[in-house]
Structure formats: C-alpha cells, structure tokens
Amino acid sequence: MKLVLARQRIGESFGGAEGYVAMLAVALRDMGSTVTLMAQAVDAGVGRSAFEFLRVPSRPANIWSALYFAGTV
C-alpha cells in the first residue's frame, strides 16, 4: 500500500502529534507499506533515508503559515 502522511512538522522533538506521525510512519513501513512524508520539517531522528520526503515550503510563523500549509496539502 502507498501512503502519504502529511503534517507541518514530523518528529518526536516537535511534540506529541508530530512524534506519533513519525512512529506511525515507521510502523507502516515495517508492515510493508510505502510511506511518503509531506512536511515543512522532518526531525533527523525519523530516518529520512528510509522514506520519500516531499518538502512543503515554509512561511513566516503565524496563523497564515498554518493556513498556507493546509492549502498546500
């Protein structure tokens, strides 16, 4: 199965939901799925070499950056 996991940031160093997405990506990959991560930033601990990574351009940190990310996804 091919999956894309989209989150503004991915990795345990960013917070709870971001860490959960990182753990979910690893678990899905270990079960045989092809996982692509789509984010503005991915923590080095996630193991980028194991996943395809689609980078979403960053904007200044404010409410508009969240709306921009949502519109891009």
C-alpha positions as CSV (number, residue, x, y, z in Angstrom):
1,M,0.0,0.0,0.0
2,K,1.3,3.5,-0.8
3,L,0.6,6.2,1.8
4,V,1.4,9.9,2.3
5,L,1.5,11.2,5.9
6,A,1.1,15.0,5.9
7,R,1.9,17.1,9.0
8,Q,3.5,20.6,9.3
9,R,6.5,19.1,11.1
10,I,7.3,15.4,11.8
11,G,9.4,14.0,14.6
12,E,9.4,13.5,18.4
13,S,11.4,16.7,19.0
14,F,8.5,18.8,17.7
15,G,5.7,17.4,20.0
16,G,3.1,14.7,20.6
17,A,1.2,14.5,17.4
18,E,4.4,15.1,15.4
19,G,6.1,12.2,17.2
20,Y,3.0,10.0,16.7
21,V,3.2,10.5,13.0
22,A,6.9,9.6,13.0
23,M,6.2,6.3,14.9
24,L,3.2,5.6,12.6
25,A,5.4,6.0,9.5
26,V,8.0,3.6,10.9
27,A,5.3,1.0,11.8
28,L,3.6,1.2,8.5
29,R,6.9,0.9,6.6
30,D,7.8,-2.2,8.8
31,M,4.4,-3.8,7.8
32,G,5.3,-3.4,4.1
33,S,3.7,-0.1,3.1
34,T,5.5,2.5,1.0
35,V,5.3,5.7,3.1
36,T,5.9,9.2,1.9
37,L,6.3,12.1,4.4
38,M,5.0,15.5,3.4
39,A,6.1,18.3,5.8
40,Q,7.9,21.6,6.2
41,A,10.4,20.0,8.6
42,V,11.4,16.4,9.5
43,D,13.4,15.6,12.6
44,A,16.7,13.9,11.9
45,G,15.7,11.0,14.2
46,V,13.0,9.9,11.8
47,G,15.5,8.4,9.3
48,R,14.8,10.3,6.1
49,S,16.8,7.8,4.1
50,A,14.0,5.2,4.8
51,F,11.2,7.5,3.4
52,E,10.5,9.6,0.4
53,F,10.2,13.2,1.6
54,L,8.1,15.9,0.0
55,R,9.1,19.3,1.4
56,V,6.4,21.9,1.7
57,P,7.7,25.5,1.5
58,S,7.9,27.4,4.8
59,R,6.3,30.7,5.5
60,P,6.8,33.1,8.5
61,A,5.4,31.6,11.7
62,N,1.9,32.9,12.2
63,I,-1.7,31.8,11.5
64,W,-1.2,32.3,7.8
65,S,1.6,29.7,7.8
66,A,-0.8,27.1,9.1
67,L,-3.4,28.1,6.5
68,Y,-0.8,28.0,3.8
69,F,0.2,24.5,4.8
70,A,-3.4,23.4,4.9
71,G,-4.0,24.8,1.4
72,T,-0.9,23.1,0.0
73,V,-1.9,19.7,1.3
